[in-house]
Amino acid sequence: MTKLLSSITALAAALLLQALSSSSFTPTTIGISLRAASRTIQKLHSQQNPNDDNGNGIELNRRSFNKASAAAALSTLLVTSSNVPFLPVSPALAAYEDTKPKQRILITGSNSGIGLDAAQRLALRGHEVILACRTLAKANIAADTIKTNIANDSEDALEAIATIKNIKLFPMECDLADLKSIDKFVNDWKKTNGDSASFDAVCYNAGVARNTEATDVLRTAQGFELTIGVNHLGHFYLNNKLMPLIKDTGRIVVTASSVHDPDSPGGAQGKTATLGDLKGFEDAVASGTKKFDMVDGGPFNADKAYKDSKLCNVLFTRELQRRLDESGSKITVNSFTPGLIVGTGLFRDQNPVFTKLFDVAATNLLKVGETAHYGGGALEYMTLSSKVGEKGGEYYFSAPGSSKYGDAAFGKQFDVSEVSKEALAADSGKGKRFWELSEKLVGI
């Protein structure tokens, strides 16, 4: 009977694999883990007669056949898939209840770190997620990773197939270092979706951080300093293009950082964030070159450039909300810090040995670092929580090491906090000028 079952399973697996490969489920886009398949086989084996060590007591019924077939096919899929990274831990859903109707949500920088984690969380809730990444290849890998991760965490291979079939992920290219790429992204989206191209929420999460020791000034396609060009001006331009597509009751979420504040522990290290009198922006606009090294007009400093970019994110959030309120719009925009998360793509340009040691020290020893899973939960909370949607222009924060509370931290330890003194003072007029100069730099 065992040989018969094995033969039938192999045949069924081949047929199932052929069927999967002929649809949207291809080996490249699924890559379900052997672990999920083995768990399914274990369920099958549990039907054996416990007194029969030879396995002759297996009941060959339709359910047994289906489970064994799926297990073998999924194992084959794993072996034939070489482009999908293996992630052993799958994000869980945040603790709070999601009562909103299913939404369409865009996330930039969703191919790694908290963006990837948040995308998976939202997709598992049934929301439609647009994976806007620097290249289409990165976006496709992000979608593959999410599907693989879901399968790895599944207790039943057939359920994994059903879940993966039903999630709504749309990989797209959007390079924030090139305004033409942003134009193409928006135009392609509108062309594909027509009158139904609206968004319930957009999350400006992508970011770049140069090696803190870097002295050369890298630039975007339009000549902006890279860090400010991607983290602020790229999102600023994208937001301008997307505003007509955001629903009247929609929301905008901006991933900032506590390093925007010189009074914070992280922000106090090294050169601190300040935009000064915006001389770098002013000169870039006045000269017509649109080139600047630093927003405040000072010499380039890679560490300060990143901190400045996060201050730009906070000013952008507050000034955009002021303008929305002035226009009578019900759209809300809020920023947040996910905390110190070392093990993400944001640190890809740092010394790898230092980064690894720092990650272990901050997260495991000193307990002041957060996990990408916690950061993804924070982004999910900012996107879906009705409490966050009540008021805009806010900045959300949690004390270092709050990931130990898990998703229960959201709305408790993770809540509204104060912005830096410079960001607060900018409400009196500097924020408006900052906005106007940003418009001129990107050509709006």
Secondary structure as the mmCIF struct_conf table of DSSP 4:
data_model
#
loop_
_struct_conf.conf_type_id
_struct_conf.id
_struct_conf.beg_label_comp_id
_struct_conf.beg_label_asym_id
_struct_conf.beg_label_seq_id
_struct_conf.end_label_comp_id
_struct_conf.end_label_asym_id
_struct_conf.end_label_seq_id
HELX_RH_AL_P HELX_RH_AL_P1 THR A 2 SER A 22
BEND BEND1 SER A 23 SER A 24
TURN_TY1_P TURN_TY1_P1 PRO A 27 THR A 29
HELX_RH_AL_P HELX_RH_AL_P2 LEU A 34 HIS A 45
TURN_TY1_P TURN_TY1_P2 SER A 46 GLN A 47
BEND BEND2 GLN A 48 GLN A 48
TURN_TY1_P TURN_TY1_P3 PRO A 50 ASN A 51
TURN_TY1_P TURN_TY1_P4 ASP A 53 ASN A 54
BEND BEND3 GLY A 55 GLY A 55
TURN_TY1_P TURN_TY1_P5 ASN A 56 GLY A 57
HELX_RH_AL_P HELX_RH_AL_P3 ARG A 62 THR A 80
BEND BEND4 ASN A 83 VAL A 84
BEND BEND5 PRO A 88 PRO A 88
HELX_LH_PP_P HELX_LH_PP_P1 SER A 90 ALA A 94
BEND BEND6 ALA A 95 TYR A 96
BEND BEND7 LYS A 100 LYS A 100
HELX_LH_PP_P HELX_LH_PP_P2 PRO A 101 LYS A 102
STRN STRN1 ARG A 104 THR A 108
TURN_TY1_P TURN_TY1_P6 GLY A 109 ASN A 111
BEND BEND8 SER A 112 SER A 112
HELX_RH_AL_P HELX_RH_AL_P4 GLY A 113 LEU A 124
TURN_TY1_P TURN_TY1_P7 ARG A 125 GLY A 126
STRN STRN2 GLU A 128 CYS A 133
BEND BEND9 ARG A 134 THR A 135
HELX_RH_AL_P HELX_RH_AL_P5 LEU A 136 ASN A 152
TURN_TY1_P TURN_TY1_P8 ASP A 153 ASP A 153
BEND BEND10 GLU A 155 GLU A 155
HELX_RH_AL_P HELX_RH_AL_P6 ALA A 157 ASN A 166
STRN STRN3 LYS A 168 GLU A 173
TURN_TY1_P TURN_TY1_P9 LEU A 176 ALA A 177
HELX_RH_AL_P HELX_RH_AL_P7 LEU A 179 ASN A 193
HELX_RH_3T_P HELX_RH_3T_P1 GLY A 194 SER A 196
STRN STRN4 PHE A 199 TYR A 204
TURN_TY1_P TURN_TY1_P10 THR A 212 GLU A 213
BEND BEND11 ASP A 216 ASP A 216
STRN STRN5 ARG A 219 ARG A 219
TURN_TY1_P TURN_TY1_P11 ALA A 221 GLN A 222
BEND BEND12 GLY A 223 GLY A 223
STRN STRN6 GLU A 225 GLU A 225
HELX_RH_AL_P HELX_RH_AL_P8 LEU A 226 ILE A 228
HELX_RH_PI_P HELX_RH_PI_P1 GLY A 229 GLY A 234
HELX_RH_AL_P HELX_RH_AL_P9 HIS A 235 LEU A 242
HELX_RH_3T_P HELX_RH_3T_P2 MET A 243 LEU A 245
STRN STRN7 ILE A 246 THR A 255
HELX_RH_3T_P HELX_RH_3T_P3 SER A 258 HIS A 260
TURN_TY1_P TURN_TY1_P12 PRO A 262 ASP A 263
BEND BEND13 SER A 264 SER A 264
TURN_TY1_P TURN_TY1_P13 PRO A 265 ALA A 268
BEND BEND14 GLN A 269 LYS A 271
HELX_LH_PP_P HELX_LH_PP_P3 THR A 272 ALA A 273
TURN_TY1_P TURN_TY1_P14 GLY A 276 ASP A 277
HELX_RH_AL_P HELX_RH_AL_P10 LYS A 279 SER A 287
BEND BEND15 GLY A 288 THR A 289
BEND BEND16 ASP A 293 MET A 294
TURN_TY1_P TURN_TY1_P15 VAL A 295 ASP A 296
BEND BEND17 GLY A 297 GLY A 297
HELX_RH_AL_P HELX_RH_AL_P11 ALA A 302 SER A 327
TURN_TY1_P TURN_TY1_P16 GLY A 328 GLY A 328
STRN STRN8 THR A 332 PHE A 336
BEND BEND18 GLY A 343 THR A 344
HELX_RH_3T_P HELX_RH_3T_P4 GLY A 345 PHE A 347
TURN_TY1_P TURN_TY1_P17 ARG A 348 ASP A 349
BEND BEND19 GLN A 350 GLN A 350
HELX_RH_AL_P HELX_RH_AL_P12 PRO A 352 ASP A 359
HELX_RH_PI_P HELX_RH_PI_P2 VAL A 360 LEU A 365
BEND BEND20 LEU A 366 LEU A 366
HELX_RH_AL_P HELX_RH_AL_P13 ALA A 372 LEU A 384
TURN_TY1_P TURN_TY1_P18 SER A 386 LYS A 387
HELX_RH_3T_P HELX_RH_3T_P5 VAL A 388 GLU A 390
BEND BEND21 GLY A 393 GLY A 393
STRN STRN9 TYR A 395 PHE A 397
TURN_TY1_P TURN_TY1_P19 PRO A 400 GLY A 401
HELX_RH_3T_P HELX_RH_3T_P6 SER A 402 ALA A 409
STRN STRN10 PHE A 410 PHE A 410
TURN_TY1_P TURN_TY1_P20 GLY A 411 GLN A 413
STRN STRN11 PHE A 414 PHE A 414
STRN STRN12 ASP A 415 SER A 417
HELX_RH_AL_P HELX_RH_AL_P14 LYS A 421 ALA A 425
HELX_RH_3T_P HELX_RH_3T_P7 ALA A 426 SER A 428
TURN_TY1_P TURN_TY1_P21 GLY A 429 GLY A 429
HELX_RH_AL_P HELX_RH_AL_P15 LYS A 430 VAL A 442
TURN_TY1_P TURN_TY1_P22 GLY A 443 GLY A 443
#
